[in-house]
Amino acid sequence: MTERIDISSIVPDGYRKVINLDGYVAQHVEEPLGDLIKLRASQINGCTFCVDMHSVDLQAGGYPLRKVFSVITWRESEWFSERERVALELTEEVTLIQGGVSDDLYGRALAEFGEEGLANLLLAIATINVWNRIAIPTLMHPPAL
């Protein structure tokens, strides 16, 4: 399969706006937490391009490979900190957004990250969901193995 359209060349101004938001988020959400959020949302959304990208980024940043593989099963794994768990749970609720975010989770996220940190975390989750919604319908694919 080939990519259907190259949004970056067809509407470069709009594409740059998404890149700028992504850049803002990268400056305000610590790593590796940012890539964990991106990986988990991309797994939920089924975005091969983004799952590959953020798995590779985590590995390149020295994140333990076994922990990268376990992001999909973070609830059952003992390898994730409370901060990572809250961020991953929030990522799931925001990505799936069917019933909103529970008051319990919102309270725990606010306690863990503070208002500004939570606001930036929500922007990070929203941004990867935008990227997934660009990559999936345009058939973006990761580089060949």
DSSP file (Angstrom, degrees, kcal/mol; ACC not computed):
  #  RESIDUE AA STRUCTURE BP1 BP2  ACC     N-H-->O    O-->H-N    N-H-->O    O-->H-N    TCO  KAPPA ALPHA  PHI   PSI    X-CA   Y-CA   Z-CA
    1    1 A M              0   0    0      0, 0.0     2,-0.3     0, 0.0   140,-0.0   0.000 360.0 360.0 360.0 143.0    0.0    0.0    0.0
    2    2 A T        -     0   0    0      1,-0.1     2,-0.1   138,-0.0   138,-0.1  -0.801 360.0 -86.5-110.7 157.2    1.1    3.5   -0.7
    3    3 A E        -     0   0    0     -2,-0.3   136,-0.2     1,-0.1     3,-0.1  -0.369  33.7-143.3 -60.8 135.9    0.3    6.6    1.2
    4    4 A R  S    S-     0   0    0    134,-2.7     2,-0.3     1,-0.2    -1,-0.1   0.960  74.1  -7.8 -70.1 -52.8   -2.9    8.1   -0.1
    5    5 A I        -     0   0    0    133,-0.4     2,-0.9    -3,-0.0    -1,-0.2  -0.974  59.7-128.0-141.8 156.7   -2.0   11.8    0.2
    6    6 A D    >>  -     0   0    0     -2,-0.3     4,-1.7     1,-0.2     3,-1.4  -0.836  22.8-173.9-105.7  92.6    0.8   13.8    1.7
    7    7 A I  H 3> S+     0   0    0     -2,-0.9     4,-2.9     1,-0.3     8,-0.3   0.843  79.2  64.6 -57.2 -35.6   -1.0   16.3    3.9
    8    8 A S  H 34 S+     0   0    0      1,-0.2    -1,-0.3     2,-0.2     8,-0.1   0.804 110.5  36.4 -62.2 -28.7    2.3   18.1    4.6
    9    9 A S  H <4 S+     0   0    0     -3,-1.4    -1,-0.2     2,-0.1    -2,-0.2   0.734 118.8  48.8 -94.1 -24.1    2.6   19.1    1.0
   10   10 A I  H  < S+     0   0    0     -4,-1.7    -2,-0.2     1,-0.2    -3,-0.2   0.901 132.6  12.8 -81.8 -42.6   -1.1   19.7    0.2
   11   11 A V  S  X S+     0   0    0     -4,-2.9     4,-2.3    -5,-0.2    -1,-0.2  -0.563  73.8 164.7-131.3  68.9   -1.8   21.9    3.3
   12   12 A P  H  > S+     0   0    0      0, 0.0     4,-2.5     0, 0.0     5,-0.2   0.825  73.1  55.7 -59.7 -34.7    1.6   22.8    4.7
   13   13 A D  H  > S+     0   0    0      2,-0.2     4,-1.5     1,-0.2    -2,-0.1   0.937 111.0  43.4 -65.5 -45.8    0.3   25.6    6.9
   14   14 A G  H  > S+     0   0    0     -3,-0.2     4,-1.4     2,-0.2    -1,-0.2   0.907 113.9  51.3 -63.9 -41.9   -2.2   23.4    8.7
   15   15 A Y  H  X S+     0   0    0     -4,-2.3     4,-2.1    -8,-0.3    -2,-0.2   0.904 106.9  53.8 -62.4 -42.1    0.4   20.6    9.0
   16   16 A R  H  X S+     0   0    0     -4,-2.5     4,-2.8     1,-0.2    -1,-0.2   0.846 102.8  58.5 -61.7 -34.0    2.9   23.0   10.5
   17   17 A K  H  X S+     0   0    0     -4,-1.5     4,-2.1     2,-0.2    -1,-0.2   0.904 107.0  46.6 -63.2 -40.5    0.3   24.0   13.1
   18   18 A V  H  X S+     0   0    0     -4,-1.4     4,-2.5     2,-0.2    -2,-0.2   0.910 112.1  50.9 -67.0 -41.1    0.1   20.4   14.3
   19   19 A I  H  X S+     0   0    0     -4,-2.1     4,-2.4     2,-0.2    -2,-0.2   0.905 109.2  51.6 -61.0 -41.3    3.9   20.2   14.3
   20   20 A N  H  X S+     0   0    0     -4,-2.8     4,-2.3     2,-0.2    -2,-0.2   0.907 109.9  48.2 -63.7 -41.6    4.1   23.4   16.4
   21   21 A L  H  X S+     0   0    0     -4,-2.1     4,-2.5     2,-0.2    -1,-0.2   0.915 111.0  51.3 -62.8 -42.4    1.6   21.9   18.9
   22   22 A D  H  X S+     0   0    0     -4,-2.5     4,-2.3     1,-0.2    -2,-0.2   0.888 109.3  51.1 -61.4 -39.3    3.7   18.7   19.0
   23   23 A G  H  X S+     0   0    0     -4,-2.4     4,-1.4     2,-0.2    -1,-0.2   0.900 108.7  50.9 -64.8 -41.1    6.8   20.8   19.7
   24   24 A Y  H >X S+     0   0    0     -4,-2.3     4,-0.9     1,-0.2     3,-0.5   0.948 111.1  48.2 -59.1 -48.9    5.1   22.7   22.5
   25   25 A V  H >X S+     0   0    0     -4,-2.5     4,-1.7     1,-0.2     3,-0.9   0.900 106.7  56.6 -60.2 -42.3    4.1   19.4   24.1
   26   26 A A  H 3< S+     0   0    0     -4,-2.3    -1,-0.2     1,-0.3    -2,-0.2   0.817 108.8  48.0 -60.6 -30.6    7.6   18.0   23.7
   27   27 A Q  H << S+     0   0    0     -4,-1.4    -1,-0.3    -3,-0.5    -2,-0.2   0.676 118.9  38.6 -81.6 -17.7    8.9   20.9   25.7
   28   28 A H  H << S+     0   0    0     -4,-0.9     2,-0.5    -3,-0.9    -2,-0.2   0.475 104.5  64.5-118.5  -4.2    6.3   20.7   28.5
   29   29 A V  S  < S-     0   0    0     -4,-1.7     5,-0.2    -5,-0.1    -1,-0.1  -0.984  84.7-123.4-121.3 121.6    5.8   16.9   29.1
   30   30 A E     >  -     0   0    0     -2,-0.5     4,-1.8     3,-0.1    -2,-0.1  -0.190  37.4 -85.6 -64.9 151.4    8.9   15.1   30.4
   31   31 A E  T  4 S+     0   0    0      1,-0.3    -1,-0.1     2,-0.2    27,-0.0  -0.765 105.9  24.0 -94.4 147.1   10.4   12.1   28.6
   32   32 A P  T  > S+     0   0    0      0, 0.0     4,-2.2     0, 0.0     3,-0.3  -0.986 117.8  65.2 -87.6   4.4    9.9    9.2   28.5
   33   33 A L  H  > S+     0   0    0      1,-0.2     4,-2.4     2,-0.2    -2,-0.2   0.880  99.1  55.5 -56.0 -40.4    6.4   10.0   29.7
   34   34 A G  H  X S+     0   0    0     -4,-1.8     4,-2.1     1,-0.2    -1,-0.2   0.918 110.2  44.3 -58.2 -45.3    5.6   11.8   26.5
   35   35 A D  H  > S+     0   0    0     -3,-0.3     4,-2.7     2,-0.2    -1,-0.2   0.827 109.8  56.1 -71.7 -30.3    6.5    8.8   24.3
   36   36 A L  H  X S+     0   0    0     -4,-2.2     4,-2.7     2,-0.2     5,-0.2   0.929 109.2  47.2 -63.4 -43.8    4.6    6.5   26.7
   37   37 A I  H  X S+     0   0    0     -4,-2.4     4,-2.5     2,-0.2     5,-0.3   0.934 113.7  47.8 -59.9 -47.3    1.5    8.5   26.1
   38   38 A K  H  X S+     0   0    0     -4,-2.1     4,-2.0     1,-0.2    -2,-0.2   0.899 112.9  48.4 -63.2 -41.6    2.1    8.6   22.4
   39   39 A L  H  X S+     0   0    0     -4,-2.7     4,-2.2     2,-0.2    -1,-0.2   0.938 112.7  46.9 -65.1 -46.6    2.7    4.8   22.3
   40   40 A R  H  X S+     0   0    0     -4,-2.7     4,-2.3     1,-0.2    -2,-0.2   0.929 113.6  46.7 -66.1 -44.5   -0.4    3.9   24.3
   41   41 A A  H  X S+     0   0    0     -4,-2.5     4,-2.5     1,-0.2    -1,-0.2   0.911 112.9  51.0 -61.5 -40.5   -2.8    6.1   22.4
   42   42 A S  H  X>S+     0   0    0     -4,-2.0     5,-2.4    -5,-0.3     4,-1.1   0.854 108.1  51.8 -67.4 -34.8   -1.4    4.8   19.1
   43   43 A Q  H  <5S+     0   0    0     -4,-2.2     3,-0.5     2,-0.2    -1,-0.2   0.941 111.3  47.4 -63.2 -46.7   -1.8    1.2   20.3
   44   44 A I  H  <5S+     0   0    0     -4,-2.3    -2,-0.2     1,-0.2    -1,-0.2   0.912 116.0  44.2 -59.8 -43.6   -5.5    1.9   21.1
   45   45 A N  H  <5S-     0   0    0     -4,-2.5    -1,-0.2    -5,-0.2    -2,-0.2   0.598 109.2-122.8 -80.3 -11.9   -6.1    3.7   17.8
   46   46 A G  T  <5 +     0   0    0     -4,-1.1     2,-1.0    -3,-0.5    -3,-0.2   0.873  50.6 161.6  73.3  37.6   -4.2    1.0   15.8
   47   47 A C     >< -     0   0    0     -5,-2.4     4,-2.8     1,-0.2     5,-0.2  -0.775  18.8-175.1 -96.6  97.5   -1.7    3.4   14.2
   48   48 A T  H  > S+     0   0    0     -2,-1.0     4,-2.5     1,-0.2     5,-0.2   0.900  82.3  54.1 -57.4 -45.0    1.2    1.3   12.9
   49   49 A F  H  > S+     0   0    0     91,-0.5     4,-2.4     1,-0.2    -1,-0.2   0.935 114.7  39.2 -56.7 -49.7    3.2    4.3   11.9
   50   50 A C  H  > S+     0   0    0      2,-0.2     4,-2.6     1,-0.2     5,-0.3   0.855 112.4  55.1 -74.6 -35.5    3.0    6.0   15.4
   51   51 A V  H  X S+     0   0    0     -4,-2.8     4,-1.9    -9,-0.2     5,-0.2   0.941 112.9  44.6 -59.7 -45.6    3.4    2.7   17.3
   52   52 A D  H  X S+     0   0    0     -4,-2.5     4,-2.5    -5,-0.2     5,-0.2   0.953 113.8  49.5 -61.5 -50.7    6.6    2.0   15.4
   53   53 A M  H  X S+     0   0    0     -4,-2.4     4,-2.4    -5,-0.2    -2,-0.2   0.916 115.5  40.8 -57.6 -47.9    7.9    5.6   15.8
   54   54 A H  H  X S+     0   0    0     -4,-2.6     4,-2.1     2,-0.2    -1,-0.2   0.783 113.0  53.5 -80.1 -26.0    7.3    5.9   19.5
   55   55 A S  H  X S+     0   0    0     -4,-1.9     4,-2.4    -5,-0.3    -1,-0.2   0.926 112.7  45.4 -66.1 -45.3    8.5    2.4   20.3
   56   56 A V  H  X S+     0   0    0     -4,-2.5     4,-3.0    -5,-0.2    -2,-0.2   0.913 112.4  51.6 -63.5 -43.4   11.8    3.2   18.5
   57   57 A D  H  X S+     0   0    0     -4,-2.4     4,-1.7    -5,-0.2    -1,-0.2   0.912 110.6  48.0 -61.5 -43.0   12.0    6.6   20.2
   58   58 A L  H  <>S+     0   0    0     -4,-2.1     5,-2.4     2,-0.2    -1,-0.2   0.938 114.0  46.3 -62.4 -46.4   11.6    4.9   23.7
   59   59 A Q  H ><5S+     0   0    0     -4,-2.4     3,-1.7     1,-0.2    -2,-0.2   0.921 111.6  51.2 -62.3 -43.9   14.2    2.3   22.9
   60   60 A A  H 3<5S+     0   0    0     -4,-3.0    -1,-0.2     1,-0.3    -2,-0.2   0.810 105.5  57.4 -64.2 -29.3   16.6    4.9   21.4
   61   61 A G  T 3<5S-     0   0    0     -4,-1.7    -1,-0.3    -5,-0.2    -2,-0.2   0.378 124.6-102.7 -82.3   5.0   16.2    6.9   24.6
   62   62 A G  T < 5 +     0   0    0     -3,-1.7    -3,-0.2     1,-0.3    -2,-0.1   0.547  68.0 153.8  87.9   7.9   17.4    4.0   26.7
   63   63 A Y      < -     0   0    0     -5,-2.4    -1,-0.3    -6,-0.2     5,-0.1  -0.528  58.8 -95.5 -68.8 134.0   13.9    2.9   27.9
   64   64 A P    >>  -     0   0    0      0, 0.0     4,-1.9     0, 0.0     3,-0.6  -0.269  27.7-139.1 -57.1 128.9   14.0   -0.8   28.8
   65   65 A L  H 3> S+     0   0    0      1,-0.3     4,-2.4     2,-0.2     5,-0.2   0.866 102.0  55.9 -58.9 -39.8   12.7   -2.8   25.8
   66   66 A R  H 3> S+     0   0    0      1,-0.2     4,-1.1     2,-0.2    -1,-0.3   0.857 107.5  50.3 -62.1 -33.4   10.7   -5.2   27.9
   67   67 A K  H <4 S+     0   0    0     -3,-0.6     4,-0.4     2,-0.2    -1,-0.2   0.868 107.0  54.0 -72.3 -36.5    8.9   -2.2   29.4
   68   68 A V  H >< S+     0   0    0     -4,-1.9     3,-1.3     1,-0.2     4,-0.3   0.942 109.2  48.7 -58.9 -47.3    8.2   -0.9   25.9
   69   69 A F  H >< S+     0   0    0     -4,-2.4     3,-0.5     1,-0.3    -1,-0.2   0.799 109.0  55.4 -62.6 -27.9    6.6   -4.2   25.0
   70   70 A S  G >< S+     0   0    0     -4,-1.1     3,-1.2     1,-0.2    -1,-0.3   0.448  75.7  95.6 -88.6  -0.4    4.6   -4.1   28.3
   71   71 A V  G X  S+     0   0    0     -3,-1.3     3,-1.4    -4,-0.4    -1,-0.2   0.894  83.0  55.6 -56.8 -38.3    2.9   -0.7   27.7
   72   72 A I  G <  S+     0   0    0     -3,-0.5    -1,-0.3    -4,-0.3     3,-0.2   0.756 116.5  36.6 -66.4 -23.0   -0.1   -2.5   26.3
   73   73 A T  G X> S+     0   0    0     -3,-1.2     3,-1.2    -4,-0.1     4,-1.1  -0.120  75.3 135.7-118.1  35.4   -0.4   -4.5   29.5
   74   74 A W  T <4  +     0   0    0     -3,-1.4     6,-0.3     1,-0.3     3,-0.2   0.792  66.4  61.6 -57.7 -31.2    0.7   -1.7   31.9
   75   75 A R  T 34 S+     0   0    0      1,-0.2    -1,-0.3    -3,-0.2    -2,-0.1   0.858 110.1  40.0 -65.0 -33.7   -2.1   -2.5   34.4
   76   76 A E  T <4 S+     0   0    0     -3,-1.2     2,-0.2    -6,-0.2    -1,-0.2   0.626 100.9  90.9 -89.6 -14.2   -0.7   -6.0   35.0
   77   77 A S     <  -     0   0    0     -4,-1.1     3,-0.4    -3,-0.2   -10,-0.0  -0.575  59.3-156.5 -88.5 144.4    2.9   -5.0   35.0
   78   78 A E  S    S+     0   0    0     -2,-0.2    -1,-0.1     1,-0.2    -4,-0.1   0.390  80.1  85.0 -92.0   1.3    4.9   -4.0   38.1
   79   79 A W        +     0   0    0     -5,-0.1     2,-0.4    -9,-0.1    -1,-0.2   0.530  69.8  87.3 -85.1  -6.4    7.4   -2.0   36.0
   80   80 A F  S    S-     0   0    0     -3,-0.4    -9,-0.0    -6,-0.3     2,-0.0  -0.794  71.8-130.2-103.5 136.2    5.5    1.3   35.8
   81   81 A S     >  -     0   0    0     -2,-0.4     4,-2.6     1,-0.1     5,-0.2  -0.229  30.7-105.6 -71.1 166.4    5.6    4.1   38.4
   82   82 A E  H  > S+     0   0    0      1,-0.2     4,-2.5     2,-0.2     5,-0.2   0.884 123.0  53.9 -61.1 -38.2    2.5    5.6   39.8
   83   83 A R  H  > S+     0   0    0      2,-0.2     4,-2.1     1,-0.2    -1,-0.2   0.922 110.4  45.8 -62.1 -45.3    3.1    8.7   37.7
   84   84 A E  H  > S+     0   0    0      2,-0.2     4,-2.8     1,-0.2     5,-0.2   0.901 111.7  52.9 -64.2 -41.0    3.3    6.6   34.5
   85   85 A R  H  X S+     0   0    0     -4,-2.6     4,-2.7     2,-0.2     5,-0.2   0.918 109.4  47.3 -61.9 -45.0    0.2    4.6   35.6
   86   86 A V  H  X S+     0   0    0     -4,-2.5     4,-2.5     1,-0.2    -1,-0.2   0.925 114.0  48.2 -63.3 -43.4   -1.9    7.8   36.0
   87   87 A A  H  X S+     0   0    0     -4,-2.1     4,-2.3    -5,-0.2    -2,-0.2   0.904 113.4  46.8 -64.6 -41.5   -0.7    9.1   32.7
   88   88 A L  H  X S+     0   0    0     -4,-2.8     4,-2.2     2,-0.2    -2,-0.2   0.900 112.9  48.9 -68.0 -40.3   -1.4    5.9   30.9
   89   89 A E  H  X S+     0   0    0     -4,-2.7     4,-2.3    -5,-0.2    -2,-0.2   0.919 112.7  48.0 -64.8 -42.4   -4.9    5.6   32.5
   90   90 A L  H  X S+     0   0    0     -4,-2.5     4,-2.8    -5,-0.2     5,-0.3   0.900 108.9  54.7 -63.7 -40.2   -5.7    9.2   31.5
   91   91 A T  H  X S+     0   0    0     -4,-2.3     4,-2.5     1,-0.2     5,-0.2   0.920 109.3  47.8 -58.0 -44.7   -4.4    8.5   28.0
   92   92 A E  H  X S+     0   0    0     -4,-2.2     4,-2.5     2,-0.2     5,-0.2   0.936 113.5  45.9 -63.5 -46.9   -6.8    5.6   27.7
   93   93 A E  H  X S+     0   0    0     -4,-2.3     4,-1.7     1,-0.2     7,-0.2   0.897 116.8  44.2 -66.6 -39.2   -9.8    7.5   29.0
   94   94 A V  H  < S+     0   0    0     -4,-2.8    -1,-0.2     2,-0.2    -2,-0.2   0.910 115.0  48.6 -71.6 -40.6   -9.2   10.6   26.9
   95   95 A T  H  < S+     0   0    0     -4,-2.5    -2,-0.2    -5,-0.3    -1,-0.2   0.903 121.0  35.6 -65.3 -41.3   -8.4    8.5   23.7
   96   96 A L  H  < S+     0   0    0     -4,-2.5     2,-1.3    -5,-0.2    -1,-0.2   0.699  82.5 172.3 -85.4 -20.1  -11.6    6.4   24.2
   97   97 A I    ><  +     0   0    0     -4,-1.7     3,-0.5    -5,-0.2    -3,-0.1   0.344  27.8 130.4  29.0  12.1  -13.5    9.4   25.5
   98   98 A Q  T 3  S+     0   0    0     -2,-1.3    -1,-0.2     1,-0.2     3,-0.1   0.897  85.9  15.8 -57.5 -45.6  -16.9    7.6   25.5
   99   99 A G  T 3  S-     0   0    0      1,-0.5    -1,-0.2    -6,-0.2     2,-0.1   0.223 110.0-117.9-113.8  14.2  -17.8    8.5   29.1
  100  100 A G    <   -     0   0    0     -3,-0.5     2,-0.5    -7,-0.2    -1,-0.5  -0.424  53.5 -44.9  80.5-162.8  -15.4   11.3   29.7
  101  101 A V        -     0   0    0     -2,-0.1   -11,-0.1    -3,-0.1    -7,-0.0  -0.927  64.2-116.3-108.3 128.6  -12.8   11.2   32.3
  102  102 A S     >  -     0   0    0     -2,-0.5     4,-2.7     1,-0.1     5,-0.2  -0.223  16.8-122.5 -63.2 151.9  -13.9    9.9   35.7
  103  103 A D  H  > S+     0   0    0      1,-0.2     4,-2.5     2,-0.2     5,-0.2   0.875 112.5  55.7 -60.6 -37.9  -13.7   12.3   38.7
  104  104 A D  H  > S+     0   0    0      2,-0.2     4,-2.3     1,-0.2    -1,-0.2   0.952 111.2  41.4 -61.2 -51.1  -11.5    9.8   40.5
  105  105 A L  H  > S+     0   0    0      1,-0.2     4,-3.0     2,-0.2     5,-0.2   0.916 113.2  53.7 -64.8 -42.5   -8.9    9.7   37.7
  106  106 A Y  H  X S+     0   0    0     -4,-2.7     4,-2.6     1,-0.2    -1,-0.2   0.923 110.3  48.2 -57.7 -44.1   -9.1   13.4   37.2
  107  107 A G  H  X S+     0   0    0     -4,-2.5     4,-2.3     2,-0.2    -1,-0.2   0.905 112.6  47.3 -62.9 -43.1   -8.4   14.0   40.9
  108  108 A R  H  X S+     0   0    0     -4,-2.3     4,-2.1     2,-0.2    -2,-0.2   0.901 113.4  48.5 -65.9 -40.2   -5.5   11.6   40.9
  109  109 A A  H  X S+     0   0    0     -4,-3.0     4,-2.8     2,-0.2     5,-0.4   0.905 111.7  49.5 -66.8 -40.6   -4.0   13.2   37.7
  110  110 A L  H  X S+     0   0    0     -4,-2.6     4,-2.3    -5,-0.2    -2,-0.2   0.905 112.3  48.2 -64.0 -41.8   -4.4   16.6   39.2
  111  111 A A  H  < S+     0   0    0     -4,-2.3    -2,-0.2    -5,-0.2    -1,-0.2   0.877 117.1  42.8 -65.5 -37.8   -2.7   15.5   42.4
  112  112 A E  H  < S+     0   0    0     -4,-2.1    -2,-0.2    -5,-0.2    -1,-0.2   0.879 131.0  19.9 -76.3 -39.7    0.1   13.9   40.5
  113  113 A F  H  X S-     0   0    0     -4,-2.8     4,-0.8    -5,-0.2    -3,-0.2   0.607  95.2-133.7-110.9 -15.1    0.8   16.6   37.9
  114  114 A G  H  X  -     0   0    0     -4,-2.3     4,-2.6    -5,-0.4     5,-0.2  -0.042  44.1 -65.4  74.5 170.6   -0.7   19.8   39.2
  115  115 A E  H  > S+     0   0    0      2,-0.2     4,-2.6     1,-0.2     5,-0.2   0.944 135.5  42.0 -61.3 -51.3   -2.9   22.1   37.1
  116  116 A E  H  > S+     0   0    0      1,-0.2     4,-2.4     2,-0.2    -1,-0.2   0.917 116.3  48.8 -65.0 -42.9   -0.3   23.1   34.5
  117  117 A G  H  X S+     0   0    0     -4,-0.8     4,-2.3     2,-0.2    -1,-0.2   0.900 112.6  48.3 -62.9 -40.9    1.2   19.6   34.2
  118  118 A L  H  X S+     0   0    0     -4,-2.6     4,-2.7     2,-0.2    -2,-0.2   0.909 110.0  52.1 -66.3 -41.8   -2.3   18.1   33.8
  119  119 A A  H  X S+     0   0    0     -4,-2.6     4,-2.0    -5,-0.2    -2,-0.2   0.921 112.3  45.7 -59.7 -43.7   -3.2   20.7   31.1
  120  120 A N  H  X S+     0   0    0     -4,-2.4     4,-2.2     2,-0.2    -1,-0.2   0.869 110.8  53.5 -67.9 -36.0    0.0   19.9   29.2
  121  121 A L  H  X S+     0   0    0     -4,-2.3     4,-2.4     2,-0.2    -2,-0.2   0.916 108.1  50.1 -63.1 -43.3   -0.7   16.2   29.6
  122  122 A L  H  X S+     0   0    0     -4,-2.7     4,-2.5     1,-0.2    -2,-0.2   0.891 110.0  50.5 -63.5 -39.0   -4.1   16.6   28.1
  123  123 A L  H  X S+     0   0    0     -4,-2.0     4,-2.5     2,-0.2    -1,-0.2   0.893 109.4  51.9 -63.5 -38.7   -2.6   18.6   25.2
  124  124 A A  H  X S+     0   0    0     -4,-2.2     4,-2.1     2,-0.2    -2,-0.2   0.924 111.2  46.3 -63.4 -44.4   -0.1   15.8   24.7
  125  125 A I  H  X S+     0   0    0     -4,-2.4     4,-1.7     1,-0.2    -2,-0.2   0.917 114.0  48.3 -64.8 -43.2   -2.9   13.1   24.6
  126  126 A A  H  X S+     0   0    0     -4,-2.5     4,-1.9     1,-0.2    -2,-0.2   0.902 109.6  53.8 -63.0 -40.2   -4.9   15.3   22.2
  127  127 A T  H  X S+     0   0    0     -4,-2.5     4,-2.5     1,-0.2    -2,-0.2   0.912 107.7  47.5 -65.0 -43.7   -1.9   15.9   19.9
  128  128 A I  H  X S+     0   0    0     -4,-2.1     4,-2.7     1,-0.2    -1,-0.2   0.865 109.7  54.8 -68.2 -31.7   -1.1   12.2   19.5
  129  129 A N  H  X S+     0   0    0     -4,-1.7     4,-1.9    -5,-0.2    -1,-0.2   0.880 107.4  50.2 -66.6 -35.5   -4.7   11.5   18.7
  130  130 A V  H  X S+     0   0    0     -4,-1.9     4,-0.9     2,-0.2    -2,-0.2   0.946 110.9  48.9 -62.6 -47.9   -4.5   14.2   16.0
  131  131 A W  H >X S+     0   0    0     -4,-2.5     4,-3.1     1,-0.2     3,-0.9   0.916 110.4  51.0 -59.6 -42.6   -1.4   12.5   14.6
  132  132 A N  H 3X S+     0   0    0     -4,-2.7     4,-2.5     1,-0.3    -1,-0.2   0.896 108.1  52.7 -60.2 -39.0   -3.1    9.1   14.6
  133  133 A R  H 3< S+     0   0    0     -4,-1.9    -1,-0.3     1,-0.2    -2,-0.2   0.603 113.7  43.6 -77.2 -10.4   -6.1   10.6   12.8
  134  134 A I  H <X S+     0   0    0     -3,-0.9     4,-1.1    -4,-0.9    -2,-0.2   0.828 116.7  44.9 -89.9 -47.2   -3.8   11.9   10.1
  135  135 A A  H  X>S+     0   0    0     -4,-3.1     5,-2.3    -5,-0.2     4,-0.5   0.878 109.5  53.1 -68.9 -40.6   -1.6    8.8    9.8
  136  136 A I  H ><5S+     0   0    0     -4,-2.5     3,-1.1    -5,-0.2    -1,-0.2   0.962 112.1  39.5 -67.2 -53.8   -4.3    6.1    9.7
  137  137 A P  H 345S+     0   0    0      0, 0.0    -1,-0.2     0, 0.0    -2,-0.2   0.774 116.9  50.9 -70.8 -21.8   -6.6    7.4    6.9
  138  138 A T  H 3<5S-     0   0    0     -4,-1.1  -134,-2.7  -134,-0.1  -133,-0.4   0.498 109.6-124.1 -89.7  -2.4   -3.6    8.5    4.7
  139  139 A L  T <<5 -     0   0    0     -3,-1.1     2,-0.2    -4,-0.5    -3,-0.2   0.866  39.1-178.6  63.2  40.9   -2.0    5.1    5.1
  140  140 A M      < -     0   0    0     -5,-2.3   -91,-0.5    -6,-0.2    -1,-0.2  -0.519   7.6-165.1 -67.1 136.6    1.3    6.4    6.5
  141  141 A H        -     0   0    0     -2,-0.2     3,-0.1   -93,-0.1  -138,-0.1  -0.941  19.4-111.1-126.8 148.1    3.6    3.5    7.1
  142  142 A P        -     0   0    0      0, 0.0     3,-0.1     0, 0.0   -93,-0.1  -0.244  51.8 -79.2 -68.4 164.1    6.8    3.1    9.0
  143  143 A P        -     0   0    0      0, 0.0   -91,-0.0     0, 0.0     0, 0.0  -0.263  59.4 -90.7 -59.9 152.8   10.1    2.6    7.2
  144  144 A A              0   0    0      1,-0.1    -3,-0.0    -3,-0.1     0, 0.0  -0.261 360.0 360.0 -62.2 151.5   10.8   -0.9    6.0
  145  145 A L              0   0    0     -3,-0.1    -1,-0.1     0, 0.0     0, 0.0   0.478 360.0 360.0 -68.6 360.0   12.6   -3.2    8.4
